[in-house]
Amino acid sequence: MDVYGLTGGIGSGKSTVAGLLEEYGVPVVSADELSRVVVARGSEGLQAVVAQFGPEVVAEDGELDRARMASIVFRNAERRRELEAILHPRIRDRFEQVLDALEKAGHEVAVYEVPLLFERNLQGEMKAVILVTAPLDDRIARVRARDDVTETEVRARIAAQMDEDQKRRRADYIIENNGNLDELRREVEFLMARFLRIPTHRAMPSEDDRPTTSALITGSTMPPFAVPSGRAYDVPLESRRPTAVPTAAPASIAAPVDPTGAGSVESDLGPPTLVDSGPPTHARPDPVQPAAPAAASDPRSRDTDAVPAADRITRIDTGPPREG
């Protein structure tokens, strides 16, 4: 299975792109959601955290007290590494279980949405990396509206992440999220046809048939939905790997969360140490081919006076595919 990384700074619109890909039947695995599940109430992962940090890190409702956890590890690198040694292997195991289930269901492509993909040096494990970018003012406005925070707070979050220019140099494909939702949808369609090589002219799945990788991530049964081949599946998630707590986290495993954003296990734990490993060394996909023209009856066709998606999507060509 080919796994493409999807990343972008806070407020860039990467989650919106992920949702649009899912609408077309592309499985998207959210690293942010994985990071929550592995320490959910009653989980073995949460038990390991309690054993390492004490019962005070558990809130009254039985969930991980993220504020308390942050106060412990935010300025203590050693304690942070202890937490990462618990979280990272479990995130990796759950991710591989989800991929196994998707592959058995007949999927050949999946997308892994990781806010800190480059910061954690995960690009080498991806087929290629898709970066979503947006103007700084737009990003600030989106985050302020979403999280009800001040501009100063948003700028601090952005400053805690890798510089946008560095991300651009490492990315294989860039989506410039400069317009409205319809324009972004066109860019996603262009991405699928020209880069992921997935046809977009097939019928859109209905709302009831949309892929729900969340069911796989949480360990519940995957609801049937139509896949590009026409098959449907109902896949239970089985535990296939040991869950023993290692003494140290593998260096290549990401902490796939936005360090200062909301809604993730490590959202309040502070920024990670940036790993500058130079340009990505992973294999590139084959050169893109011209996209097939959409049928005249395609309801997703846009006005001809709109700015072509090709003018807003940048393909960074870093050379021919590597052998092996």
Buried (B, 14 or more C-beta within 10 A) or exposed (E): EBBBBBBBBBBBBBBBBBBBBBBBBBBBBBBBBBBBBBBBEEBBBBBBBBEBBEEEBBEEEEBBBBEBBBBBBBEEEEBBEBBBBBBBBBBBBBBEBBBBBBEEBEBEBBBBBBBBBBBBBBBEBBBBBBBBBBEBEBBBBBBBEEBEBEEEBBBEBBEBBBEBEBBEBBBBBBBBBBBEEEBBBBBBBBBBBBBBBBEBBEEBBEEEBBBBBBBBBBBEEBBBBBBBEEEEBEBEBEEEEEBEBEEEBEEEBBBBBBBBBBBBBBBBBBBBEBEEEEEBEBEBBEEBEEBEEBEEEEEBEBEEEEEEBEEBBBBBEBEEEEEE
